[in-house]
């Protein structure tokens, strides 16, 4: 048979009440631990026995849980009141202004400004921060340069492969041109050999037509006339 339903009311028997309190308290604390672990919740549990003895459990610390509870409760109450909401935003703005001032002061110290009032320990801590920052910057710069070198090497390899492919294509074209040249000019050389034989042993009309003709002016030849003999006086008479 199943367990009967227990009436939720005060147990009159003190012994039974103490036993029930001990069992329920341990079960409640166990459930609170499971809730904090499984759900990543911040849990605070406080139990006072009838005799005034305190039993507590906190996932972080009871003080932080109570402070968070009070702060959240106060904020919820302020959100319900418009005037309180304005004050809440004013406080938030003041906190942000203080944070900005602290960041600006820290930045000036990192730049080496307004170092008055700092102790040797503070200066040493500031120097360590700068050295760590420089180390991180150098590592980042080296990484970027290494990546750029690798990228340039990769591009160089690609260009080298492209040059090899182009060189192969050029050689192939040259080979094809030589084959075409042999096919075309090979027969022409044979015909030229036959024609040269005719030139050596015959007359080449094509070349004779290109031989220049030199013309020269000469004096006309004088006709060789013999003078008639002179008549004598005896013949005239």
C-alpha positions in Angstrom: 0.0 0.0 0.0 1.1 3.5 -0.7 1.9 6.1 1.9 -1.1 8.0 3.2 -1.3 11.7 2.7 0.1 13.6 5.7 -1.9 16.4 7.1 0.1 19.7 7.0 -0.3 20.9 10.6 1.8 21.2 13.7 3.0 18.0 15.2 2.0 17.9 18.8 4.5 15.2 19.9 7.8 16.8 20.5 9.9 13.7 19.7 8.1 13.1 16.4 8.3 16.9 15.7 12.1 16.8 16.2 12.6 13.7 14.0 10.4 15.2 11.2 12.4 18.5 11.5 15.7 16.7 11.2 14.6 14.7 8.1 12.9 17.6 6.3 15.8 20.0 7.1 18.4 17.6 5.5 16.1 17.1 2.5 15.6 20.8 2.0 19.4 21.5 2.2 20.0 18.7 -0.3 17.5 20.2 -2.7 19.1 23.7 -2.3 22.5 22.3 -3.2 21.1 20.4 -6.3 19.4 23.6 -7.4 22.6 25.7 -7.1 24.7 23.1 -9.0 22.2 22.1 -11.7 20.8 25.5 -12.5 23.8 27.7 -11.7 21.6 29.6 -9.3 22.7 31.6 -6.3 20.9 30.1 -3.3 20.8 31.1 0.3 18.9 29.1 2.9 18.5 29.9 6.6 16.5 27.7 9.0 15.8 28.4 12.7 14.6 25.5 14.8 11.9 25.9 17.4 14.7 26.0 20.0 16.4 28.9 18.1 19.3 27.0 16.6 20.4 28.2 13.1 21.0 26.0 10.1 22.1 27.7 6.9 23.3 26.9 3.4 24.7 29.4 0.7 26.0 28.6 -2.8 28.5 31.5 -2.4 28.2 33.1 0.9 25.3 34.1 3.0 26.4 37.7 3.2 26.6 38.2 -0.6 23.2 36.5 -1.0 21.6 38.8 1.6 23.3 41.9 0.0 22.1 40.9 -3.4 18.6 40.3 -2.1 18.4 43.7 -0.4 19.8 45.5 -3.5 17.4 43.7 -5.9 14.5 44.4 -3.6 15.4 48.1 -3.4 15.7 48.4 -7.1 12.4 46.8 -7.7 10.8 49.2 -5.3 12.5 52.1 -7.0 11.3 51.0 -10.4 7.7 51.2 -9.2 8.2 54.8 -8.2 9.0 57.4 -11.0 10.9 59.6 -8.7 13.0 56.7 -7.4 13.6 55.6 -11.0 15.2 59.0 -11.8 17.4 58.8 -8.7 18.4 55.3 -9.8 19.5 56.5 -13.2 21.3 59.4 -11.6 23.3 57.0 -9.4 24.0 54.8 -12.4 25.3 57.8 -14.3 27.5 58.8 -11.4 28.9 55.3 -11.2 29.7 55.4 -15.0 31.4 58.8 -14.7 33.6 57.5 -11.9 34.5 54.5 -14.0 35.4 56.7 -16.9 37.5 58.9 -14.6 39.4 55.8 -13.4 40.0 54.6 -16.9 41.3 58.0 -18.0 43.6 58.2 -15.0 44.9 54.7 -15.7 45.5 55.5 -19.4 47.5 58.6 -18.4 49.6 56.6 -16.1 50.3 54.1 -18.9 51.4 57.0 -21.1 53.8 58.1 -18.3 51.8 61.1 -17.2 50.7 62.1 -13.7 53.0 59.7 -11.9 53.3 61.9 -8.9 52.2 60.3 -5.6 52.9 56.7 -6.8 55.1 54.5 -4.6 57.9 52.3 -5.9 55.6 49.3 -5.7 52.9 51.1 -7.8 55.6 52.0 -10.4 56.8 48.5 -10.5 53.3 47.2 -11.0 52.8 49.8 -13.8 56.1 48.7 -15.4 55.1 45.1 -15.3 51.8 45.9 -17.0 53.6 47.8 -19.8 56.0 44.9 -20.3 53.2 42.4 -20.6 51.4 44.8 -23.0 54.6 45.1 -25.1 55.0 41.4 -25.1 51.5 40.8 -26.4 51.9 43.5 -29.0 55.2 41.9 -30.3 53.6 38.5 -30.4 50.7 39.9 -32.4 53.0 41.7 -34.8 55.1 38.6 -35.3 52.0 36.6 -36.0 50.8 39.1 -38.6 54.2 39.2 -40.3 54.4 35.4 -40.3 51.0 35.2 -41.9 52.0 37.7 -44.6 55.2 35.9 -45.4 53.3 32.6 -45.7 50.8 34.3 -48.0 53.6 35.8 -50.2 55.3 32.4 -50.4 52.0 30.8 -51.4 51.5 33.5 -54.2 55.1 33.0 -55.3 54.6 29.3 -55.7 51.4 29.9 -57.7 53.2 32.4 -60.0 56.1 29.9 -60.4 53.6 27.2 -61.4 52.0 29.6 -63.8 55.3 30.4 -65.4 56.1 26.8 -65.8 52.8 26.2 -67.5 53.4 29.2 -69.8 56.9 28.0 -70.6 55.5 24.6 -71.6 52.9 26.3 -73.9 55.6 28.5 -75.5 57.8 25.4 -76.2 54.8 23.6 -77.6 54.0 26.6 -79.9 57.7 26.8 -81.0 57.7 23.1 -81.8 54.5 23.5 -83.9 56.0 26.5 -85.7 59.1 24.5 -86.5 57.0 21.7 -87.9 55.0 24.1 -90.0 58.2 25.8 -91.2 59.7 22.4 -92.3 56.5 21.5 -94.1 56.2 24.9 -95.9 59.8 25.8 -96.6 61.1 22.3 -97.1 59.4 21.9 -100.6 60.4 25.5 -101.5 64.1 24.6 -100.9 63.8 21.6 -103.3 62.3 23.8 -106.0 65.0 26.4 -105.5 67.7 23.7 -106.0 66.2 22.8 -109.4 65.9 26.4 -110.6 69.6 27.0 -109.6 70.7 24.3 -111.9 69.0 26.1 -114.8 70.7 29.3 -113.8 74.1 27.8 -113.7 73.9 26.0 -117.1 71.4 28.2 -119.0 70.0 31.7 -119.3 67.9 33.2 -116.6 65.6 35.7 -118.2 64.4 36.9 -114.8 67.8 37.9 -113.7 68.8 39.4 -117.1 65.9 41.7 -117.0 67.3 43.2 -113.8 70.8 43.8 -115.2 71.2 47.6 -115.5 72.2 49.0 -118.9 74.9 51.7 -118.9 74.6 54.3 -121.7 77.6 56.5 -122.7 77.7 59.5 -125.1 80.5 59.4 -127.7 81.7 61.8 -130.3 80.4 61.2 -133.9 83.0 59.9 -136.2 84.3 62.4 -138.8 83.9 61.2 -142.4 87.2 60.7 -144.2 86.8 62.8 -147.3 89.8 63.1 -149.7 90.4 66.7 -151.0 90.2 66.9 -154.8 93.4 67.8 -156.6 94.0 71.4 -157.4 93.7 72.3 -161.1 96.9 73.7 -162.7 97.1 76.6 -164.9 97.9 74.5 -167.9 94.7 72.5 -167.4 92.7 75.7 -167.1 94.0 77.0 -170.3 
